[in-house]
Amino acid sequence: MPVLIAVLGILILSLFIPIVIYFSYDDSGLCVKIGYLFFKRTVYPKTGAKKAKKVKKEQPKQEDTFLQKVKEKGISSSISEYASNVFELLKRIRWLLRKTFVKDFVLRIDVASSDPGTTAIEYGGVCAVVYPLISFAYTLTNFKNPRIEINADFDSEKPAVALRFKLLIIPVFFNIAGIGLIIKYITKIKDDNKVKSIKLKEV
């Protein structure tokens, strides 16, 4: 019996230990890691893929998708496109985000182009997109001291974006939120069935 109680205690305690997702993006590409207690694992890019690339002959490095879009459409339009997708995603999972914590959030965007006038216009466009999106995200989740820098770099022709943060997910809160969502869904189905039955009786 004491062993069973100890096992149950450990299981319950594990539900309150946060799962940490480490997200970073810069010129070298995207990196996502997941950590729990003392364990940390890279989920993207996969380590196996890196080893396979070392064995193969060196191939020309493919340019990042985001950087390709920046070249084609400009940094303002590219960030606006990504921001609209993120905005829609945040609206869909807002109930889930309220149970998460964001720490060490750092975003740096250097707006640059070959023409100073274009740089100034792009800078204004980026600010108009990024700050409202961050404000919206701030109301949905628990941000801890975010650092945001958007600079107009008139001395460079190459724009740059760097982003990193830690997302803390506490399993027990997610379980409670999931159960609440299921209950709401079942209640909605019951209410819809009641409305249908009332309409059939009236007919």
Backbone hydrogen bonds, N-H to C=O, Kabsch-Sander energy under -0.5 kcal/mol:
donor,donor_aa,acceptor,acceptor_aa,energy
5,I,1,M,-2.4
6,A,2,P,-2.3
7,V,3,V,-2.5
8,L,4,L,-2.6
9,G,5,I,-2.5
10,I,6,A,-2.2
11,L,7,V,-2.3
12,I,8,L,-2.5
13,L,9,G,-2.5
14,S,10,I,-2.3
15,L,11,L,-0.9
15,L,12,I,-0.7
16,F,13,L,-1.5
17,I,14,S,-0.7
19,I,169,I,-3.5
20,V,18,P,-0.5
20,V,35,G,-3.0
21,I,19,I,-0.5
21,I,167,L,-2.7
22,Y,20,V,-0.6
22,Y,33,K,-3.1
23,F,21,I,-0.6
23,F,165,F,-2.6
24,S,31,C,-2.2
25,Y,163,L,-3.1
26,D,29,G,-1.3
29,G,26,D,-1.8
31,C,24,S,-2.6
32,V,44,Y,-3.3
33,K,22,Y,-2.6
34,I,41,R,-2.8
35,G,20,V,-3.4
36,Y,39,F,-2.5
37,L,18,P,-0.5
39,F,36,Y,-2.3
41,R,34,I,-2.8
43,V,32,V,-2.3
43,V,41,R,-0.6
44,Y,32,V,-1.8
50,K,46,K,-1.4
51,K,47,T,-2.0
52,A,48,G,-2.1
53,K,49,A,-1.8
54,K,50,K,-1.5
55,V,51,K,-1.6
56,K,52,A,-2.0
68,Q,64,D,-2.1
69,K,65,T,-2.1
70,V,66,F,-2.2
71,K,67,L,-2.1
72,E,68,Q,-1.9
73,K,69,K,-3.5
74,G,69,K,-0.6
74,G,70,V,-1.8
78,S,74,G,-2.0
79,I,75,I,-2.5
80,S,76,S,-2.2
81,E,77,S,-2.1
82,Y,78,S,-2.2
83,A,79,I,-2.9
84,S,80,S,-2.1
85,N,81,E,-1.4
86,V,82,Y,-2.3
87,F,83,A,-2.8
88,E,84,S,-2.0
89,L,85,N,-2.0
90,L,86,V,-2.8
91,K,87,F,-1.9
92,R,88,E,-1.6
93,I,89,L,-1.7
94,R,91,K,-0.7
96,L,93,I,-0.9
97,L,93,I,-2.0
98,R,94,R,-1.2
99,K,96,L,-1.4
100,T,97,L,-1.9
101,F,168,L,-2.0
102,V,142,N,-2.8
103,K,101,F,-0.5
103,K,166,K,-2.7
104,D,144,K,-0.5
105,F,144,K,-0.5
106,V,104,D,-0.6
106,V,164,R,-2.9
107,L,147,R,-2.7
108,R,162,A,-3.0
109,I,149,E,-2.8
110,D,160,A,-3.0
111,V,109,I,-0.7
111,V,151,N,-3.4
112,A,110,D,-0.5
113,S,156,S,-0.8
119,T,115,D,-2.2
120,A,116,P,-2.1
121,I,117,G,-2.0
122,E,118,T,-3.0
123,Y,119,T,-2.4
124,G,120,A,-1.9
125,G,121,I,-2.1
126,V,122,E,-2.7
127,C,123,Y,-2.3
128,A,124,G,-2.0
129,V,125,G,-1.0
129,V,126,V,-0.5
130,V,126,V,-3.1
131,Y,127,C,-1.5
133,L,129,V,-1.3
134,I,130,V,-2.7
135,S,131,Y,-2.3
136,F,132,P,-2.2
137,A,133,L,-2.5
138,Y,134,I,-2.4
139,T,135,S,-1.3
140,L,136,F,-0.8
140,L,137,A,-0.6
141,T,137,A,-2.0
142,N,100,T,-1.3
143,F,141,T,-1.0
144,K,102,V,-1.6
145,N,143,F,-0.6
147,R,105,F,-3.0
148,I,146,P,-0.5
149,E,107,L,-3.0
151,N,109,I,-3.0
153,D,111,V,-2.9
153,D,151,N,-0.8
154,F,152,A,-0.9
156,S,153,D,-0.6
160,A,110,D,-2.0
162,A,108,R,-2.7
163,L,25,Y,-3.0
164,R,106,V,-2.2
165,F,23,F,-2.2
166,K,103,K,-2.8
167,L,21,I,-2.7
168,L,101,F,-3.5
168,L,166,K,-0.6
169,I,19,I,-2.9
169,I,167,L,-0.5
170,I,99,K,-0.8
170,I,168,L,-0.5
172,V,15,L,-2.6
173,F,170,I,-0.9
174,F,170,I,-1.5
175,N,171,P,-2.5
176,I,172,V,-2.2
177,A,173,F,-2.6
178,G,174,F,-2.7
179,I,175,N,-2.5
180,G,176,I,-2.5
181,L,177,A,-2.2
182,I,178,G,-2.2
183,I,179,I,-2.5
184,K,180,G,-2.3
185,Y,181,L,-2.2
186,I,182,I,-2.6
187,T,183,I,-2.7
188,K,184,K,-2.3
189,I,185,Y,-2.2
190,K,186,I,-2.4
191,D,187,T,-2.5
192,D,188,K,-2.5
193,N,189,I,-2.3
194,K,190,K,-2.2
195,V,191,D,-2.3
196,K,192,D,-2.2
197,S,193,N,-2.5
198,I,194,K,-2.3
199,K,195,V,-2.1
200,L,196,K,-2.2
201,K,197,S,-2.0
202,E,198,I,-2.0
203,V,199,K,-1.6
